[in-house]
Amino acid sequence: MGLCLRRSLASFFIVVLVIASFVSSCKKDVEGPAVVKNEVATDRAAISIGGNIWTELTPAAPSIPSAITYNTSFSVNDKLYSHLQANDQLWEYDPATAVWSVKKNNFTGQPAFANVYLFTNGSRVYFGNLSTKVVKAYDFATGQWTNKANFPGTASGRASFTATDNKGYVLGGANGADANDYGYTLKENWEYDFAADTWQLRANIPGTGRYNAASYAIGDKLYFGTGISIMSLINPNTFQLTRIPVINSDWWEYNTLTNVWTQKAAFGGGKRQDTRGFMLGSKVYLGMGSSEYYSNLKSDLWSYDAVANTWSQRASYPVGNAYPPYVTFTSCNGRGYVVTANIQTFWRYTPPQLSLPIGQE
């Protein structure tokens, strides 16, 4: 009887601990970021119960020039990649060994900033030049580039990109800009069929045209919103036209099968443009950016539950107020990663979850 009682009490306290951790992770307001500094262990280390933790990882070698300010990050086959645009170098990070290495020099073979990362499908990564409309795919299985059908849309920059298992999407964007660099916004929604190598114009994005918006795919549905719209005002006395940027907070669901848009709960952080984020499981993690026209920079992070249609605040990016173009967010193996332009700062985000140490699962 004594042994059974002790086992029952132990089980009770374990249940209480798990429930407490779960409730804590579901709170909307995060009092402060959970941060682990300078971790040198591999990514195979156990995940703490509760999650919602930022961990600073060992960055790449210090040989990368500090002048490099832009990169594109993505994951393929459980590895993380960062394309350093200024020197056209592709770096690879293996979470299993926690080691960075140069995967390929002269990766695209094009001038700096000529190519924009569009989406990933299987072992292929798609890049496009929205000015020339040229689209190419790099296959990590063969190490070869292949020309794809040219992008037929109007956008010449600042569009949003995402992909389902079978289709890629280019949403909104701008076609040129005025003297104040306020873009001429677009509402186009272009769908690319990976298998057929064809483009099709679908139902326009709702509301106003916009650029620097966010877009993510969950199953056959897209989630799109925030970004910059431009309002045109006419002075009734002088008839002079004035264009004013408007920052959005709205959030929309697009059903790729029915071609229908549905409005959802607005972004939890309020109006925002030029955000950064990643997909973890079936949730969108979104934040940073700025709440004004490239000012009032943010470092918060929010998760969106598409089933419940709710936003929950998570631990803020710990570096704080890093200007969005100089960092890229991506996901790999169920965790989020933040890579600075020259890979001198490198962080990992573990989402809220329940997990046991390896070997005890």
Secondary structure by P-SEA (a helix, b strand, c coil): caaaaaaaaaaaaaaaaaaaaaaaaaccccccccccccccccccccccccccbbbbccccccccccccccccccccccbbbbbbcccbbbbbbbcccccccccccccccccccccccccccccbbbbbcccccbbbbbbccccbbbbccccccccccccccccccccccccbbbccccccccccccbbbbbbbccccbbbbcccccccccccbbbbbcccbbbbbbbbbbbbbbcccccbbbbbbbbbcccccccccccbbbbcccccccccccccccccccbbbbbccccccccccccbbbbbbccccbbbbcccccccccccccccccccccbbbbbcccccbbbbbbccccccccccc
